[in-house]
Amino acid sequence: MWSPCSVTCGDGKQTRRRRIIRPHRYVDDEENSPCNAPEKQFSSMSYRMLILIIKYIIHIINYYSLFVQLNLYFKNYLLQLYIVKFTKLFVISLLNKVQQSEKKKK
């Protein structure tokens, strides 16, 4: 278990101690043996915080990208609706004008 951070903000440090209870029996060389790992480990809070910030930024970018895609989709959809509506109104007005001109001819 990691100890509490040494400072409340900034470049604090955490430590933990570990103990080898059952080492691996077959290891090629002693350097890779878990028993040769340091008993006391250190962790920099600023490094771990940086990783969290990067993950958060990636999350925001993905969310914003999805928002932009949806926004473009709906804008295109609305544009298509307006084009269809405008075309219908235009055709109806042309038909009315044609009908009026035919009535005048009679």
Secondary structure, DSSP 4 states (H G I P E B T S, - for coil): -PPPPSSSSSS-EEEEE---SS--S--SSGGG-GGGS-SEEEEEHHHHHHHHHHHHHHHHHHHHHHHHHHHHHHHHHHHHHHHHHHHHHHHHHHHHHHHHHHHHH-
